[in-house]
């Protein structure tokens, strides 16, 4: 049981890995010995983060717009050119849209649903050959989908598409887990609560103190909190865990 949480030598792909939750997970993987590919839509931002993380280990930038089929194809092809198999896929890339219900645009709904749900399914589909290649009964590959506590309870914010999409991610995770278990691939979701990120920046700026007060642990999530769960799910310690959603929220879901 000595190396239960080791991910040394594994190969990971983290979408939306240039900032926020994705960057927290990517750094955790890189620092703990996993070769990590990160993708994001903006090439300069993606490359800058890869260079920063390369101070701690091996990190490679592959810019890609995952809202399009072409972008998903390009990401998978780029990884295939470098690797014969991968061990970890973190589906983190996502979008939000906030608007009153009477003004909520169909374009905003479609943007959120396409990136947050549709792209997860089809990117996973395209990565399956690489995930299967690296998997075994004793050492399954791991898919980690980033959901949200907003997919588990209602929000005071008018984030209709985002909340619905993250609830969809949670159920999609369960469905994928059932059918991919036969291929020695575990599929789980992580549901973050409040963390420092670009998506949460304005909310934390305006309501940070109130949010901290509402969290049983009385603080905002830190990078180690997110990295720790992602490492657990990708390591031997998590190899018998599949089809579940783990809230990483300081008790917001579990204690209410």
N, C-alpha and C positions, 0 to 999 in steps of 0.2 A: 504493500500500500504506500510505499515511499513516494512515488511520483504520480500520485492520483491526479494532480492538477496541472501536470506538464503538458504544454502544447509545443514543446521544442521540436523543430523540424517539420511542423505542419505547414501547409500552404492555405492561405485564407484570401478571400475576396470580400471587400467591404464596400458596398455602394453608399454614395453620399458620405464618403470617408474623409472629406476635406474640412469638415467643421462639425460642431455640436456632438451629438450622440455617436455618430459614425467615427469622428476623429478620436473620441474617448476610447472606443472599442479598438480601433486600429492601433492606437499607441499601446494599449494593453497587450495586444497580440505581438507587436513588434518587439516590445521590451522583454517579452517572455519567449522569444525565439522562433516565432512563426514568420515565415516569409509572407508579406502582406501586400496585396494589390488593392489600391483604393481608386475609386472612380467618382467623378462629379462632372457636372455639365460644363463648368468653367475651367478651361485647360490651365490657365495661369495659377489659379487658386489650388487646383489639384496638385500641380507640380510643386508649388511652394510647400504644401503640407507634406508631400512625400519626401522632399529634401529635409524638412524639419524632423520628421520621424526617422529618417535614415541615420540620424545621430545615435539612435538607440538600437538599430538592427537593420533588417532588410525591408525596404518599402518601395513599391513601384507605382507610379501614377499612370492610369489609363483613363483619360477624359472620355466621357460618353454621356449622351443625352438619353436616359433610359425611358423617357416618355414616348420614344419612337421605336419601331421594330428595327430600323436600321441601326440605331444607337445600341440596342441590346445585342444585335448580331455582331457589331464591331467590338464590343467589350468581350464577348465570349471568344471570338476569333483571336483577339489579341492575347488572351490568356492561353488559349490552345496552342498558340505558336511558341509559348514559353514553358508550358507545363503539360505533362502527360496525365495528370490528375490533380484534383484539389480536395482538401479535407474539410474546409469551412466556407460557407457562403452566408454572409450577413446582408439581408435585404433591408437596408436602412433608408435609402433615398425616398424622400416624400415631400409633400406640399400641403399647405393649409390655405383656407380662404375664410375670412370673417366678414359677414354682412347680415343686416337685418333680414328676416324672412321675406318681407315684402319686396326687397331689392336684390335678393340672392340670384345671381345670374347663372344661366345654364352653362355658360362657358367655364365659370368657376367650379361648378359641380363636376363637370367632365374632366377638367384639369386634375382635380384632386383624386377622383376615382381612377383615372387612367394611370397616374403615377403610383398611388398608394396601394392599389389592389391589382389592377390588370398587369402592370409591369412586373410585380412580384411573381405572379403565376408564370408569365411567359419567359422571364429571365431564368427562373428556376428550371423550367422545362428545357431551355437551351443549355443550361449547365449540367443537366443530369448525366451525360456521358462522362464528364470529368469527375463528378461526385461519385458515380458508381465505380470508376476506375480506382479511386483511392480508398474504397470502403471494404470492410470485412466484418464477419460476425462479431469478432472480438473488438474491432476498432472501427465503429461506424463513422461515416461522414456526418457532418452537422450543418443543418440549415437553421439560421436564427432570423426570424422575422421581427422587425421592430414595430410593435403595435403602440398602444398608449392607454393610460388609465381613462382617457376620454372615450375609449371604445368599450369600457366596462361599466361606466356610470355616466349620467348626464352632466353636462357642463353648464355653468352660468353664462358662458360665452356663446355667441351664435355661430357655431362652427359645425353646421349641419352635415356638410359633406365629409369633413375631417372625421367627426365622431362616427359616422356611418361607415366610412372607409376602414377605420381602425377596428371596429367591430367585425367587419368583413375579414380583415387580416387574421383576427383571432380564430374565426371559424375556418378560414382557408387553411390555417396552420394545422388544425385538427384533422381536416380532410387529407391534406398532404401527408401528415404523419402516418395515418392509417395505411395509405397505399404505398408509401415509400419504405415502410419498415421492411418489406420483403427484399428491398435492394440494399439493406444495411445502411439506411440513411435516416437519421433522427431529424425531426422537424419540431422546433419549439418557437415560442414567441416571448419577447420581453416587452412589458408594458411600463415605460418610464412615467414617473410622476414629474414634478418640476425639477428641471435641470437647466443650467446656464447654456443657452443656445440662441442662435439667431432667431429661430422661430418663436422662442419664449421671451426674447429680450424686452419687447415692449410691455408684455404682461407683467414681467418681473419688475420692470421699472415703475409701473403704475401701482402694482398690487403686491410687491415683494414681501412686505412685512405681514400682510394679511395671509398670504399663501404660506409663509413659514409658520404662522400661528395655527393654521389649519392642518399642518402636517404633524402627526403624533411625535415624530422625532425632532420637530422644531427646527428644521434646516432644509436647505435646498440640496439636491443630490450633487455629488462630487464625481469627478472622472473615475476614481477608483471604484465607486459603487457600481457603475455601469460596466467597467472593464472586468470586474470580478465575476459578475454573473455570466458575461459572455465567455470568459475563460472556463468557468465551470461547465457550461453547456458543451463546449468544444473539446473537453478533456475526458480522460477515462472516468473521472469522478461523475460525469453526467451521462455516461454511455447507456444507462438504463432509463433515461428520462426522455420521453418523446410525447408530443401531442399536448403539451401544457403551455400555459401563459403565465409567466412569473412577473408579478407587479414589482417594480423597483421604485418605490414611492414613499418610503419612510413610514408606511403604515396607513396611507390614505384609504386604500381599499380594504385591507384586512382588519383594520381596527374600527370600522364604522358599520 
